[in-house]
Amino acid sequence: MYADIDGVFGEWSFAIRGVVDRGDRLAVRADFVAHGRSSGVETTLKDVGMLVEYSPRGKTARQDWFVESGGWRRAFEAAGLSE
């Protein structure tokens, strides 16, 4: 995913807006902001989401990105959480 993003955007970032930590699962709500590599045009996606699940050893076992507007809802649902 990162290689694809780097191929299209010169500068990009996620601005974290909220985190829910359930110990073995972490759900993140963020905004994605990027500037086109060639055009410089800004692209913004509000409320994207990420889910991270940890193994019993504390290592990342799963990481899912929901890079779409409103994707944080899908991340929370995948983590078994609600708003």
GISULKA-V30906 format. One record per residue. N is the residue number from 1. RES is the residue in one small letter. PSI is psi as a letter, one per 20 degrees, with the letter a starting at -180 (none if undefined). Layout:
n->[N;N]
res->[RES;RES]
psi->[PSI;PSI]
This chain:
n->[1;2;3;4;5;6;7;8;9;10;11;12;13;14;15;16;17;18;19;20;21;22;23;24;25;26;27;28;29;30;31;32;33;34;35;36;37;38;39;40;41;42;43;44;45;46;47;48;49;50;51;52;53;54;55;56;57;58;59;60;61;62;63;64;65;66;67;68;69;70;71;72;73;74;75;76;77;78;79;80;81;82;83]
res->[m;y;a;d;i;d;g;v;f;g;e;w;s;f;a;i;r;g;v;v;d;r;g;d;r;l;a;v;r;a;d;f;v;a;h;g;r;s;s;g;v;e;t;t;l;k;d;v;g;m;l;v;e;y;s;p;r;g;k;t;a;r;q;d;w;f;v;e;s;g;g;w;r;r;a;f;e;a;a;g;l;s;e]
psi->[g;h;g;g;g;h;h;h;p;g;p;q;r;p;o;p;i;q;p;o;o;j;f;i;q;p;p;p;p;r;p;p;p;q;p;p;g;g;h;j;p;p;p;p;o;q;l;r;r;q;p;p;p;q;r;h;j;j;q;o;h;p;p;p;q;m;m;q;p;j;h;h;g;h;g;g;g;h;i;k;r;r;none]
